[in-house]
Amino acid sequence: TRVDWWFAYTNLTKRTLVERGFPEDRITCLNNAIDNDAFFAELGSVSDAMLDAISSQLGLVRGSPLGIFCGSIYPDKRLDLLAEAAERIHAAIPAFRLVVIGDGPSRPELEARLAGRDWARCVGVAHGPRKAAYFKLAKVVLNPGVVGLHVLEAFCAGLPLFTTTNDKHGPEIEYLEHGKNGFVISGGAEDYADAVTSLLCDRASYAAVATAA
């Protein structure tokens, strides 16, 4: 509290400072982000032919619910919960498909967990239009573990993001407004799956959340 001025990373920083007695009129909230122009351009460059090709590879009927995970694959991402929740979502909505984009030390474990499930794929690292194509096909982003700047990619594509309560989230979790542009679920895989299934089955609610995202 001895500095002249604070440039706060997000409103979470700002609230923390105000709670500790720092004058609010000497705080500028920057709302840190990455430059999203390139990703917007990649989303716009995805052709129908590319979408059809990827849909065919996934056995996905265009318009059917696709959930994607995109990011590094390591324990703090709660991949056990992701796999169990995906099983429950698929049981409730047989047309549901899951694509995991990324790589990391926990990838072999996740691939073993999803083995034999033709509705789930780990596709490895994807960049450029190929990565954007998965976002164009998706209905939701499923990231039950720690959330950081990837939340912005979900919102660029107009996709609701589902995560869980977690004290390890990056400060960018501040941009996710529960029930408005995404969801922070308290509880286990059943609660997580129920929340995703409910939104996917309610067209009006889905449209409202996707628009806010």
N, C-alpha and C positions, 0 to 999 in steps of 0.2 A: 504493500500500500504506500510505498515511499516514492514511487515513480511519478512523473508528471502526467503521463498519458498512457492508456492501454489500447493496443490494437488486438481485439479479441478474435480468436480463431472462429468460434461459433457463439451463439447465444448461451450455450452451456457455460463457456468461459465468462461471459458477461454476468450471468446470474451468480456464479461462484464469487466473482469480485465484489459485486454489490452486497451479497450476503456477508462479506468480510469487511464491509464498511467503506469501500472505495466509491467515490462520487460517480454516479451514473453518467453525469454530463461530461465526464472526462474519459469515456470509453467509446471507442469506435468498433463496432462489430463488422468484421470483414466477410464472414461466411465463406471460408476457404473452399476452393474448388479446383478441379483440374480444367484444362481447356477442352471443352466438349465439341468444338467446331468440327474436328476431324471425325469424331464418331457420328455426329449428325450427318456429315457428308457421306460416310460409309453406309449409314442406314438408307440414305436416299439413293445410293448407287446400286443397291441390291436388286437384281433382275428377277422377274417371275420365273425364268428358266432355272436360276440358282435355287429359288425357294422350292420349286417342283422337284429338283434333283435331291435336295436335302430331305424333303418330305418323303420321297420314295425310299431313300436310305433308311429312314427312321420308321417306315411303315406308318407314317402319320397322314391322316386325311386333313387336308388344309382346312383350318378353322377349328379342328379338334384341340383340346387343351394340352399344351406343352408347357411343362415346368422346366426351367433351366437353373443350374448353379454355375456361376462363373467366378473363378478366382483360384488362389493357391489352395492346394488340398493338404491340410495338416490338421492335427487333432482339435485345435480350438475352433474349427469350422463345424464341429458337432455332426460329423458325417454319419455316425450311427443313427442319430435321430433323423437325418435326411433320408436314409435308406428305409427305415421303418415307416416314416410318415408317407413316403412315396408308395410303399406297399399298400398302405391303407387308402390312399387317394385312388390308386389304380383299382382296388377292390370296389370302391364306391362308384368310380367313373372308369369303366374298362377302356375307353378311348384315350385315357390319359397316358402321356409319354414323359419320360425324364431324360434330359441331356445334361451331363456334367462336363463343363468346359474348364480346362486347366490341368495343372500337374502339381506334384508335390510328394512328400514322403508317405502320405497316407493313401496315395492312389491305388497301390496294389491291394490294400485291405478293402477299399471301397469296391474295386472291381470284383474281388472275390465275393463280397456281400451281394452284389447285383448279378452275379453269374447265373445264366440260365433264364434270365428275365428279358424276353425279347422287346419289352417296352421301355427298357432303360439302357442308356449308352454312356460310356465315358469316352469322349472324343479327343481328349488331349488339349493341348494349347491351340487356340485359334486367334487369328489376328485379321484386321482389315475387313473386307466385305463378307468373308466366310463367318467371322464372329458376328458381324452385324446381322447376317441372315438368320442365325439362331434367335437373336433378339426379336427380329421381325416376325418369326413364326411363333414365338412364345406368347403365353398368356400371363404367366407369373414368374417371378424370380424367387427361388427358394434358397435362402441362406440362413439356416438356423443357428449358425455360430456367429463369430465376431463379424461385425459390419464396419466398413470404412468407406473409402471413396467410391467403391463399386456401386453404392446406392445411387450415385449420379448417373451411371450408365443405365440402370434400370429406369430411372425417371426420364432420361433422354428418349428412351423407346416407349414411354407411356405404360410401363409395366409396374403393377403393384409388387412390392417386395415384402416377403414374410421372413421374420427373424424371431428370436426369442429374447427374453430378458437375460442380460449378460453384463457383468461389470467390466468386461474386457473390450466392449465395443469402442471403436474409434470415435472421436468427437463428431464425425459426420453423421452419426446416428440421430443427431439433433434434427436433421432434415426430414426424417421419417416421422410423420404425424399419424399416430395410431388411429386406424379407422377412417382416415382421410385419403392418404396416398400409399399406405402400406399397413403392416400389422406387426406388432411386437407381442408375441404369444407367451403367456406364463403357463408352465406345465410341460408335459412330455409330448411324445410323438402323436398320441391320440388327439390331444387338444390342437396340436399344430395341423394335423391332417384334417380335422373337422373344420378348422377355420378356412383352410385352402379350399376344401370341397364346397363349403357353404358359399364362398364367393364365386367360385366357378359355376355353380348351379343357379346363381341369381343374376340374370343378365343386367337388370337395372342397377343393382349395387355394383356389379363389376364395372359397368360403363362409367359410373360416377367416380369410383376409386382410380380407374385407369386415366380418366381425364384429369383428375387432380394430380396424379403422378406426372 
